[in-house]
C-alpha cells in the first residue's frame, strides 16, 4: 500500500482527550469545537493565542491531530529557485531591509538574459518552479513582468512561474494604465502559473498605515487575490507576525483569508512569516515605538497551530518557512499543524537582507532527513501541491542539488555578492542610456 493510500483515523487519541481535560473550560470548548470539525471564530482564536502551560501543549496537539486527519503523515517540499531580480523600490516599508533607493550603491537590476540563465540553471538542477519577486523600480515599463514571463516560458516551456506579489501586480497595472483584471489576464497569457500571496503582512489597514504607509491596501490586496482566483490563477497566502500586531489582528487576518478561500477556493497554502528585525528600518531606526524584535519560539508555534485550527477545513496546507525559522524550528513545527516545508530556494534575498541566518539553499536530501527524523513521510510536490514523488524509508536517491559542493556561493552566487557587483548596478531610466526597465 502506498503511504498516500493510508486513511487517517478520525478519532482523537486518549492523550489528547486527557490533555484537553486539564485546561480551562473556555479553551477546552474551542479545541473541542475544532476537533468536531467546526470552524472557530476570530474571538475563539484569540483565546488560543493566549495559551500557556498545559493549554499551549493542548493547542499544539490539537493542531497536529487536525493535520493528521486532513493530510495524513506526508510532508512535502518543492524544488525551486528564487529570483529576486531587483532590490530597487519606490516604496519605503518600515519592515523591509531588502529595498534600495536607486541612488544607493547597492541597488541592482538583473537583465532578462541573467534571469533566464538562472532559471535554466535551476531547471538543470531539477527545479520545477521559479519564484519571481522583486522591488518596484521607478519608471518601470508596465509590461516588464509580462515580457519577463514570456521570455522565461520561451526558454523553459515546462517551468512553473510562481511570480509577482499583489503589490507588484498593482504596480504593473498602474504603470500599464489598465485594470488589475486586465493585467492579471496578460500575466496568465504570458505564462504565470500562480501568485505568491505576499505583501499581506497583517491585513489590518490601521496597522499597515503605521508600519508601511503607501503600501498596497487591504482592499487592493484582496482584489488582486480574488481576481487571480476568478481567472484561474491559484495563489498562496501569508502573514508576517512578531512586531506590533495584536492577537485579534492576527485572528481577523486568518478570518479574512478563510473567507476568501470559502468564496474562491484558489488558495493553495498558508505561510506564517516571522518578522526578522535585525536590519529592518522600523526596528533599527526606531521609526515606530514598541516594535518587538520578532516573535518568541512559543509565538511561532502558536501562530502555526492556530492557523491550522482556524483554516483546516478550507486550506489543507500549512507551510513552515525554513528561511525565517531555521531547520530546527521548522522540524518542530511539524508537530504543531505543519505539513509543508516550502522550497529549496537556491537563492533568497529578501529575508537575507533583513538579517535572516538561512536562505541560500536547502538540499532535497536535507528536507527528507528532517521529515524522516520527525517520523513523517517525505514527498516532493509541484507548486500547486500535486505530488511528484513519495519517498520510502529506504530511498536514498540523491538529486542534482544534493550533489552541489560545500561552496554553494561559487555555483549559484549570493545576495551579498550580488549587491557588490558593478555588472548589474541599477541606473535610473532618466540617467541611463541602456535598455529600458
C-alpha positions in Angstrom: 0.0 0.0 0.0 1.3 3.4 -0.9 1.8 5.9 2.0 -0.7 8.1 0.2 -3.4 5.4 0.5 -3.4 5.3 4.3 -6.6 6.9 5.6 -6.0 8.7 8.9 -8.2 7.7 11.8 -10.6 10.5 12.7 -10.8 9.8 16.4 -8.6 11.9 18.7 -6.2 9.9 20.9 -6.7 9.4 24.6 -3.6 11.5 25.3 -5.2 14.5 23.6 -8.5 14.0 25.3 -6.7 13.8 28.6 -4.7 16.9 27.9 -7.7 19.0 26.9 -9.3 17.8 30.1 -6.7 19.7 32.1 -7.2 23.2 30.6 -9.6 26.0 31.3 -13.2 25.2 30.1 -13.1 28.2 27.8 -10.0 26.9 26.0 -11.2 23.3 26.0 -14.5 24.4 24.4 -12.6 26.0 21.5 -10.4 23.0 20.9 -13.3 20.5 21.1 -15.2 22.6 18.6 -12.3 22.4 16.2 -11.9 18.7 16.7 -15.6 18.2 16.0 -15.0 19.7 12.5 -16.4 23.2 13.1 -14.8 26.5 12.1 -13.7 28.6 15.1 -14.3 32.3 15.2 -11.7 35.1 15.5 -12.7 35.6 19.1 -12.1 32.0 19.8 -8.7 32.2 18.0 -7.7 35.0 20.4 -8.3 32.6 23.3 -5.9 30.1 21.7 -3.2 32.8 21.1 -3.2 33.3 24.8 -2.5 29.7 25.6 0.3 28.9 28.1 1.4 25.8 30.0 -1.0 22.8 29.5 -3.2 24.9 27.2 -0.2 25.5 24.9 0.5 21.8 24.8 -3.1 21.0 24.1 -3.2 23.6 21.3 -0.2 22.1 19.6 -1.6 18.6 19.9 -5.0 19.6 18.6 -3.3 21.3 15.5 -1.3 18.1 15.0 -4.4 16.0 15.2 -6.2 18.1 12.7 -3.2 17.9 10.4 -3.2 14.1 10.7 -6.9 13.9 9.8 -6.7 16.2 6.8 -3.4 15.4 5.1 -2.0 12.4 6.9 1.7 11.9 7.5 3.0 13.1 4.2 5.2 16.2 4.4 6.0 18.0 1.2 8.6 20.3 -0.4 9.2 21.7 -3.8 12.4 22.0 -5.8 12.5 25.7 -6.8 14.7 28.8 -7.2 14.0 32.3 -6.0 14.9 35.1 -8.5 14.6 38.5 -6.8 15.7 40.4 -9.9 15.9 43.9 -8.4 16.2 45.4 -5.0 15.4 48.9 -6.2 12.0 50.0 -4.9 9.9 53.2 -4.9 8.3 52.1 -1.6 9.8 52.6 1.9 8.2 49.9 4.0 9.5 50.0 7.6 9.9 46.3 7.9 11.9 45.8 4.7 15.7 45.8 4.7 15.8 44.5 1.1 14.8 47.5 -0.9 17.3 50.2 -2.1 16.7 53.6 -3.4 18.1 54.0 -6.9 20.7 56.4 -5.6 22.2 53.8 -3.2 25.3 52.0 -4.3 23.8 48.5 -3.6 20.9 48.8 -6.0 20.9 46.1 -8.7 18.7 45.1 -11.6 19.2 41.7 -13.4 18.8 41.8 -17.2 16.5 39.3 -18.8 19.4 37.2 -20.1 20.7 36.7 -16.5 17.2 35.9 -15.1 16.7 33.3 -17.8 20.2 31.9 -17.2 19.3 31.5 -13.6 16.0 29.8 -14.5 17.8 27.4 -16.9 20.4 26.6 -14.3 17.6 25.8 -11.8 15.9 23.6 -14.4 19.2 21.7 -14.9 19.4 21.1 -11.2 15.9 19.6 -11.0 13.8 22.7 -10.2 10.1 22.6 -11.4 9.4 26.2 -10.3 11.0 29.7 -10.3 9.6 32.2 -7.8 10.0 35.6 -9.3 9.5 38.6 -7.0 11.4 41.9 -6.6 11.2 45.6 -5.7 9.2 48.2 -7.6 11.8 50.1 -9.8 11.0 53.7 -10.6 9.5 54.5 -14.1 9.2 50.8 -14.8 7.6 49.9 -18.1 4.2 48.5 -17.4 4.7 45.3 -19.5 8.0 44.4 -17.9 6.6 41.5 -15.9 4.6 40.3 -18.9 7.7 40.3 -21.2 9.8 38.6 -18.5 7.3 35.7 -18.2 7.1 35.4 -22.0 10.9 35.2 -22.1 11.1 32.6 -19.4 8.4 30.5 -21.0 10.0 30.7 -24.4 13.3 29.3 -22.9 11.6 26.9 -20.5 8.1 26.0 -21.5 7.6 23.5 -18.7 8.9 25.6 -15.9 6.2 26.8 -13.5 6.4 30.6 -12.9 5.3 31.5 -9.4 5.5 35.2 -9.7 4.6 38.7 -8.7 3.1 39.6 -5.4 -0.2 41.6 -5.2 1.9 44.7 -4.7 3.8 44.0 -8.0 0.5 43.2 -9.8 -1.0 46.5 -8.6 2.2 48.4 -9.7 2.2 46.7 -13.1 -1.4 47.6 -13.7 -0.9 51.2 -12.7 2.2 51.5 -14.9 0.3 49.9 -17.8 -2.8 52.1 -17.2 -5.1 49.1 -17.1 -7.3 47.3 -14.6 -6.0 44.7 -12.2 -8.1 42.1 -14.1 -6.7 43.1 -17.4 -3.1 43.0 -16.1 -3.6 39.6 -14.5 -5.1 38.3 -17.7 -2.0 39.4 -19.6 0.3 37.8 -16.9 -1.6 34.5 -17.2 -1.4 34.6 -21.0 2.4 35.2 -20.7 2.8 32.1 -18.5 2.3 33.0 -14.9 1.1 29.8 -13.2 0.5 31.1 -9.7 0.9 34.2 -7.5 2.6 34.4 -4.1 0.2 35.8 -1.6 2.9 38.0 0.0 2.7 41.8 0.6 0.0 40.8 3.1 1.8 41.4 6.4 -1.3 41.7 8.6 -4.5 42.6 6.7 -5.4 45.4 9.1 -5.4 48.8 7.5 -4.6 50.8 10.7 -1.6 48.6 11.3 -0.4 48.8 7.7 -0.7 52.6 7.7 1.6 52.6 10.7 4.4 50.2 9.6 4.2 50.8 5.8 2.3 53.9 4.7 1.7 53.8 1.0 1.8 50.0 0.9 -1.0 48.2 -1.0 -4.2 48.4 1.0 -6.2 45.6 2.4 -8.9 46.1 -0.2 -6.4 46.2 -3.1 -4.7 43.1 -1.8 -8.0 41.3 -1.6 -8.9 42.5 -5.1 -5.7 41.1 -6.6 -6.0 37.8 -4.9 -9.7 37.2 -5.6 -9.4 38.4 -9.2 -6.5 36.0 -9.7 -8.7 33.2 -8.4 -11.5 34.3 -10.7 -9.1 34.0 -13.7 -8.0 30.5 -12.6 -4.6 31.6 -11.2 -4.0 30.0 -7.8 -2.2 31.9 -5.0 -0.6 31.3 -1.7 -1.5 33.3 1.4 0.8 34.6 4.2 1.0 36.6 7.4 4.0 38.4 8.9 4.0 38.5 12.7 6.1 39.4 15.7 6.4 43.2 15.6 3.3 45.3 16.6 0.3 43.2 15.8 -2.3 42.1 18.4 -3.8 38.6 18.7 -7.1 40.0 17.4 -5.5 41.4 14.4 -3.9 38.1 13.6 -7.2 36.3 14.2 -9.1 38.6 11.9 -6.3 38.2 9.3 -6.9 34.5 9.4 -10.7 35.0 9.2 -10.3 37.2 6.1 -8.1 34.6 4.4 -10.6 31.9 5.3 -13.5 34.0 3.9 -11.6 34.4 0.6 -11.0 30.7 0.4 -14.6 29.9 1.1 -15.7 32.1 -1.8 -13.0 31.2 -4.4 -11.1 28.0 -3.4 -8.0 29.4 -5.0 -5.5 29.4 -2.1 -3.0 26.5 -2.1 -1.3 27.1 1.3 -0.9 29.4 4.2 2.6 30.5 5.3 3.3 32.3 8.6 6.4 34.5 8.3 8.3 35.6 11.4 9.4 39.3 11.4 13.2 39.4 11.1 14.2 42.6 13.0 18.0 42.6 12.7 18.3 45.0 9.8 14.7 46.2 9.5 14.4 50.0 9.5 11.3 50.0 11.6 13.4 48.4 14.4 16.9 49.7 13.7 15.9 53.3 13.3 13.1 53.4 15.8 10.6 54.6 13.2 7.7 53.3 15.3 7.6 52.8 19.0 7.4 49.5 20.8 8.3 47.3 17.8 9.1 43.8 19.1 12.3 42.0 17.9 10.4 39.2 16.2 8.2 36.5 17.8 9.3 34.2 20.6 9.7 30.5 19.9 6.3 29.8 21.6 4.7 32.6 19.5 5.9 30.9 16.3 4.5 27.5 17.4 1.2 29.1 18.4 0.9 31.0 15.1 1.2 27.9 13.1 -1.0 25.9 15.3 -3.8 28.4 15.4 -3.5 28.8 11.6 -4.1 25.0 11.2 -7.0 25.0 13.6 -8.7 28.1 12.0 -8.0 27.2 8.3 -8.1 23.4 8.4 -11.5 22.9 6.8 -10.6 25.2 3.9 -6.8 25.4 3.4 -5.2 21.9 3.9 -1.6 23.0 3.6 0.2 24.9 6.4 3.8 25.7 5.5 6.8 26.4 7.7 9.3 28.9 6.3 12.7 27.4 7.0 14.2 30.7 5.8 12.5 32.5 8.7 12.5 29.8 11.3 15.6 27.7 10.5 15.6 24.0 10.0 15.3 23.0 13.7 12.2 25.1 14.4 10.7 24.1 11.1 11.1 20.5 12.1 9.5 21.1 15.4 6.5 22.8 13.7 5.7 19.5 12.0 4.3 18.6 15.4 2.0 21.7 15.5 0.0 21.5 12.4 2.5 22.0 9.6 2.7 19.6 6.6 4.9 21.5 4.1 8.4 22.9 4.3 8.5 25.1 1.3 11.2 25.1 -1.4 14.9 24.6 -1.9 15.1 28.3 -3.0 18.8 28.2 -4.1 18.8 32.0 -3.7 16.8 34.1 -1.2 17.5 37.8 -0.9 14.6 39.4 1.0 14.9 37.7 4.3 18.7 37.5 4.0 18.8 41.3 3.6 16.8 41.6 6.9 19.4 39.5 8.7 17.9 36.0 8.5 20.6 33.3 9.0 19.1 30.9 6.5 18.1 31.2 2.8 20.8 30.2 0.4 19.9 26.5 -0.2 18.1 23.6 1.4 19.0 20.4 -0.4 16.3 17.9 -1.1 18.1 15.3 0.9 18.1 17.7 3.9 14.4 18.1 3.6 13.9 14.4 3.5 16.1 13.9 6.5 14.2 16.5 8.6 10.9 14.9 7.7 12.0 11.3 8.5 13.5 12.4 11.8 10.1 13.8 12.7 8.5 10.4 12.0 6.8 11.5 8.8 6.9 10.6 5.1 8.7 12.9 2.7 7.3 13.8 -0.7 8.3 16.2 -3.4 5.5 18.2 -4.8 4.8 20.6 -7.6 3.8 24.3 -6.9 0.1 23.5 -6.8 0.6 20.6 -4.4 0.2 17.8 -7.0 2.6 15.0 -5.8 5.7 14.5 -7.9 7.1 11.5 -5.9 6.8 10.0 -2.4 9.9 8.6 -0.8 10.1 5.3 1.2 12.3 4.9 4.3 14.9 3.1 2.2 15.0 5.5 -0.7 18.4 7.3 -0.6 18.5 8.5 -4.2 20.3 11.8 -4.5 19.0 14.8 -6.6 21.2 17.1 -8.6 21.0 19.7 -5.9 22.3 17.2 -3.4 25.5 16.9 -5.3 26.4 20.6 -5.2 29.6 21.0 -3.2 30.0 23.0 0.0 30.8 26.2 -1.7 27.2 27.0 -2.9 28.0 30.7 -3.5 30.5 29.7 -6.2 27.9 27.8 -8.0 24.8 29.9 -7.6 26.1 33.3 -6.3 24.5 35.0 -3.3 22.7 38.2 -2.3 25.8 39.6 -0.6 27.9 39.1 -3.7 25.1 40.4 -6.0 24.8 43.8 -4.3 28.5 44.4 -4.6 28.7 43.7 -8.3 29.0 46.6 -10.7 27.8 44.3 -13.5 24.1 44.7 -12.6 24.2 48.1 -11.0 20.9 49.8 -11.4 20.7 53.0 -13.3 17.7 55.3 -13.2 16.0 55.5 -16.6 16.4 59.3 -16.5 20.2 58.8 -16.3 20.7 55.7 -18.3 21.4 55.2 -22.0 20.9 51.5 -21.7 17.8 49.4 -22.4 14.6 50.4 -20.7 13.4 48.9 -17.5 
